[in-house]
Amino acid sequence: MGRIIEGTPGQEAEVWVQDRGSATPRLRGRIVIEDLSDVLTCIAARSGANGPNNPVTQYILAQAAQYLAERLIEDANPAPDGRESVPRTLSGALGHQPFIESVLNMSQHQMLRRWPLATDWYQDVINYVMRPSRFTRATAEVQKHFDEWSSGRLGDFVRSFSDAVFLLDGDPQVLRMAEALQALWPEYPPVKQATLTYHQQIQTMWVPLYAEAMRRYGLKLRPEFTMAEVGWAFNALQTRETWERLAGLDTMVKKSFDARPWTITARTGFMVMAGVLVGEDGTVYSASELVELLPVDRR
């Protein structure tokens, strides 16, 4: 296999490159070429030996991604002696005593009386960032307007419910931090435990509201599904839209069940509901029919 200047997608290419200070190229490995022409928007050369589809270019990028992953994702691996370690990124960005002294301008005793150990301090910060109660404003808003919203079409109820959650779901910076912790260190024990607690409390916060809405609209679950699974599905949809909103992406669906725009969570929520819900009498509804469904006391 010879050296390739510019590969084609799917082609396996050898990576020949000189070590620093050496005049002789050596084989660093092999890489399967991807078409990165539209991916690498800032690279200086658009083609050729320094372009996006050159084996050395793609090798450098693959190694950079691996290097970054080892320092971020694997940053929370246990220490060599088996003890739980604090991610260096977290300890470097926040700190224990330095935070209380340098950032808050307080005595170190204020910290040490509460969290004498740095590991305990970091765990409680994670618990705080990921606490389910950061969503309580949205829950309270839904409960406050539940009777009003559930007096008309199910579609209007779901739209109002979804809009309230995104309008009042907390500080965007804290939300971003919670998502980052789960994405970077899902197996780090404090993050894992906080995630489990979050999932449990989400069930107690939202599932009762879902069950009450089903009762008012004369709906029930198909026998093969549970309310916990429905809660998980809706939370997954809402979480995904949260990520996209944090990225500044447009999450509104312009062409939907009616002339008005819908959030992607509200629309895909009806996809879920059409698959798991039927009427109390066994009637099967399409997503469009569920949107138009009126509460039992108004039929």
N, C-alpha and C positions, 0 to 999 in steps of 0.2 A: 504493500500500500504506500503510494508516494505522498509527498506533501501537497496539500490543497490550498490554493489561494482563496477561493470562494466556494463554499460547499452548497449542495442542494438539500432541501429539507428531507430528513430521514436518512441521509447518508452518514455512515460512520467514518470519521476522519481522525487521523493521527495528529497529535499536537506536538510539533517540534518547535523548541524555543531555546535560546541561549540562556545559561545561567548568568547572573550579574558578574561581569569581569571575565567571562569566558568568550572565546571566539568560535566555539564549536556548539552547534545546536544539539540538544539531546531530546529524546522522546519522553515527554511528560505524561502521556496517557492517550486515551482515545475519547472522543465525544461524538454524540449523535447530533448532527446539525439541525437547528430549528430555523425557521424564517423569522428573523428578528428585525427585518427591515422597517416595519411599522411600530415596533416595540421600543427600539433605541432611538428616541427623538433628539437626543442631545449629542450623539457621537459625532466627532469631527469629520470622519470620512463616511460617505454613504455607500461605498462599494470598495472592492479590492482587498488588499492584504490587511488594511486597518478598518475595514467595514464591518457591518453587523453580522454578516454570514461567514466571516473568516473563523477557522477553528481556534486560533489563539484568542481572538476577541471573545468567543463564547466560553472558552476555558477560563479566562480571567473572570468573567462574570459568574460562572458556576462556582469557582473557588471563593469569590467574594461573598456569594450568598451562603455558602457553607460556613465560611469564617464568621460571618455575622450571626448565623444561627447558633453556632457553638458558644458565642459570647452572650447572646440574649436568651435563647430558648433553653440552653443547657446550663445557664448561669445559676439555676436553682437546684442543681443536682446535689445529693448528700455529700458531705465532706468525706475525705478518705477514711476517717475513723467511724463513719456511719452516722455521725450526728447531723441533724438538720442544719443546713447552711442558709444564710440570708443571701439572696441574689445581690451580687456586687453592684449591679446597676441600681437597685433599690437603695442599698445602703449608701452608695455614693451620691445619689440624687437627694436623699432625704436626711439621713444621719440620725443619730440618737441624741447624745448630749449636745453636739454642735448645733442641731436644729433649735433646741430650746434656748441656747445661749446666743447664737449668732443671728438666727432668723426672728425669734420672738423676743429677744432681749430679756430673758428671764433667768433666774438662778437655776443651775443644774439640779438643785434639790427638788424643784417643781417636777422635773422629769423623773428623777430617781425615786422619789416617794411613790410614784404611780407605776412606773415601769423600770425597775432596777436593771432588768435584762433587755438588751437591744432586740433580741429575738421576739420577746413578748410585745415590745413596742411596735415592731413592724407587723406582727400578726394582728394587733388591734387596729392599726391604720388600715390594713387590708379589710378587716371585718367592717370597719366604718365605711370605707369607700364602696363596698359591695353590699351594704345592708339593704334589704328589701324595702325598708321604710322610706328610702329615697323616692319611692313611688306612691307614698301615702296621699300626697296632694291629689294625684290623678284618681286614686281610689275614692277619696272623699268627694271629689267633683262628680264622679259617676253616680255614687250613692245619692248625692243631693238632687240630681236631675233624673234619676232612674224612672220615676213614675211618669214624668213629662215625656221623656224620650221614648218610653215603651208604650205610648198611647197611640202611635201611628204605625206606619209600615216598618217591618223588620229592617229593611234597608236603611231607613232614616235613623233607626236606633243604633245600628252597627256603625254607621258613618259618624254619628255624634259621639259614640263611645270611643271609637278609634281616634277621632280628632282631639278629644279631651286628654287621652293618654299621651299623645305626642306634644300637646300644648303645655302640659303640666308635669312632665316626667323628670323634672329635676335639672340641676346645673349641667350644661353640656360638657364642661370640662371634667366633672366628676364621672359622668356617664362614659366619657372617652377613656378615663383612667380605669374604670371597672372593666370595660371591654378589653383594654390593653393587658391588664393583669391576667384575665382568663385566656387571652390568646397567647401570651408569652410564656406563662408558667402554670398551665392547667394542673400539673401534677405536684406543684409545690404545696406541701400539706396545708398551710394557712389559706391559700387560694382555693384548693380543692374543698376544704371544709366550708369555707364561706360560700362557695358555689352550691354545695349540697343544701346548706341552710337557706340560701336564696330560693332554690327550687322548691323546697318544702313550704316556705312562707308564701311564695307566689300562689301555690295551690290554695292556701287558706284565704288569701286576699281576693283572688279573681274567680276561682271556680264557683263559689256560692252565687256570685252575680250571674255567671253563665247559666247556672241551673235555674235561677229565678227567671231569667229571660226566656229560657226554654218553656217553663211552666206557663208563662203569660201568653206565649205564642202557640201553645198547644203542640209542642215538639218533644220528642224523646230520642234517646240514642239508639242506634242499631245495637242489637245484643252483643256484637263482637267488639264493641268499643267501650271505654270507660271515660268518666269525666276527667280523671287525671291525665289521660292521653290527649283529650281535647284541650285542656289547659296547657299542656306542653306544646301542642301544635300552634296555638295562638301566640304563646310567648315566643316561639321560634320565629314566627312571621314578624312580630313586633320588634324583636331584637335585630333581625336582618334589616328592617327599614330604618331602625335607629342608626345602624352603621352607615347606611347610605345617606341619611340626613346629615350625619356628622361630616361626611365627605362633601356636602354641598350639592348632592345629586337631586334631580327632580324625581320625586317619588309619587307624583300624582298621575293617575290614569285618565287621560282626556276622553277617550271613547270607552264607555263602560255600560252599565245597565240602563242609565238614563243620560240626559244631556249634561249633567253636572260632573265635575271632576271628582274622582275617588282616590283616597290613598291606596297604595298597593296592598297594604295590610287589610283594609276593609274589603277590597275586591277579592283577594286570595282567600280571605276568611270565608267568603261564600263558597269558594271552591271546596274548602274543608267541610263546611256545614252541609253542602249538598251530598257529600260522601258519607257523612256519619249520622245525619239526622233524618228522621221520618216524622210524619204526623202522629199524634196519639192514637189515631185509628189505623196507622200503618201506611198512610198516603205517602208516596214518594214524590218529592219536590225537586225540580231543577233549581239551579242557582238563581235564575231570573224569577222563578215563581217564589222562592224564599224572600227575595228582595221586596216583592209586593205583598207578602203575607201580613195580615192584620192581626192584632191580639184577639184572643178568643172572645173577650167581652165586647168586641166591636163587629163581630161577624153576623 
